[in-house]
Amino acid sequence: MKMAGETMTSKERVMAAMQLEKPDRVPIDILASPAPFSRLAGITQMEYFSNEEKASDTIKKVFEYTGGWDLDLASITSSSLAAAKIGTTLALGLKLAFPGMELPDDYSYQACEEEVLKPEDYDTIAEIGWQKFMFEDFAFRILDITSEDLQNTLVELAPFFFKAIEEWRKRGVVTLYPVTPFVTHPFFRLSLGRSMVKFTEDLYYNPEMVEKAMKTMTRELIEEWIAGSQIFDQKFAFIIEERAGGFFYPPKIFERFWLPYTLEIVNALWSEGIVTWFHLDACWDKNISYFKQFPRGSAVLALDGTTDIFAAKEVLRNHLCLAGDVHPALLSIGKPEEVEAYCKRLIDEVGSDGGFILSSGCEIPAAVKAENMRAMIQTGKTYELSKK
């Protein structure tokens, strides 16, 4: 929804921010699971997942009420509850309990982390790659389905992926959707599959075994994202990482098992003109300076409210774009004027010279107040960037 005074399209605005330029106004990004959409529209999450028409209508209602956004990260419908569970489970790479199945109808889906990957799997992954391993073996450890069921579901889901892209393009919204099975960073994917405790033991006691798998997964991720981006004409790669930062591990672990592989990913994608969007949950305060090693403009760091975004801006000013970080608690229990005040502070202090995308810290929470979500979006749309 274009407002008076806007001189850029959403795509131009998002690209300007990623390229560290100053857009006509701050771009606005929405990352949301079905939880807030269904709640705001008054339906259960089970209904959202199992009724494509209702799901599409809920997204439309929220978009129109809030005034719309520039960049969408997760608003895709599906054909059935079972298909939604299979697609989400494969994307995240661990067992999930789903509303209307293992959980009550209006619960958000829940991660069930346990030791699914075994030590011997590292060698298999190093030899055949994660994708082949996942579709031939791992998927059937985390899903109670047959190979035929899996293939049929993937075929069933494909049209909804294309439909979502087309629907958002009609609205002028940029989509940042995964075009490969590699949504999570190799480090994070192995941590989820092994469980954090077992993976940490592997890092300290069997590091070479981990590194062999990481090398193959990194090469495969690069190849998959480049191929997918070319097919879908998408110049962004969305990658989730929640555990590699200083909140969990000391620098020696980060420097050995995360940074080299991530630099390889970013440099390879950037050479193809692809910007890597990192969804970085947890606190990365101790790691922010490492991101200066990335090529200028090659990545976006989406922060969740636990990392100090204002300090990060001082370190990465005119080097990398930041996204964030309206906290879920503020969106859930705050007042619209509090949301507005914090958004203005973000725009003034992080976005005044460009290189900033206004977003929630992590996802829009399930308990979001409609008026608070609207306050965030409307502030981004109407608050003028500093002239300096």
Secondary structure, 3 states (H helix, E strand, C coil): CCCCCCCCCHHHHHHHHHCCCCCCCCCEEECCCHHHHHHHHCCCHHHHHHCHHHHHHHHHHHHHHHCCCCEECCCCCCCCHHHHHHHHHHHHCCEEECECCCECCCCCCEEECCCCCCCCHHHHHHHHCHHHHHHHHHHHHHCCCCHHHHHHHHHHHHHHHHHHHHHHHHCCCEECCCCCCCCECHHHHHHHHHCHHHHHHHHHHCHHHHHHHHHHHHHHHHHHHHHHHHHHCCCEEEEEECCCCCCCCCHHHHHHHCHHHHHHHHHHHHCCCCEEEEEECCCCCCCHHHHHHCCCCCEEEEECCCCCHHHHHHHHCCCCEEEEEECHHHHHHCCHHHHHHHHHHHHHHCCCCCCEEEEECCCCCCCCCHHHHHHHHHHHHHCCCCCC
